[in-house]
Amino acid sequence: CAQAFHWFDRAQCRFEFQRILREPGIVLLIWNERMAEGPMEEYDRILQESIPEYCVIGRRHLTDGDIGQFFAPEPCEVVHFPNNQRLDREAFIGRVLSSSYVPNVGNLATKP
């Protein structure tokens, strides 16, 4: 469920994992998180002002505690790996437009 776990209803997801897993029942959750500091603070501000839904759907960050609670009482290991992206202008625009919280180009609202 890479890049999608934050969308799932955790109780239903846990039930489904328990239903389909067989011993040893290993689960791996993977996703990218964007740092909200430096230039990305301005990016976040623009998203919040331009996309009303962003505050709801763009901020579904899970803490290590959330993940531990999901797997409890079973133990889990949380590991963080750096995944820095260096993008030129064209790649940055493509990355922004591929985000689930950004409307399709044809649906972008314009402000007067």
Buried (B, 14 or more C-beta within 10 A) or exposed (E): BEEEBBEBEBEEBBEEBEEEEEEEEEBEBEBEEEEEEEEEEEBBEEBEEEBEEBEEEBEEEBEEEEBBEBBEEEEEEEEEEEEEEEEEEEEEEEEBEEEEBBEEEEEEEEEE
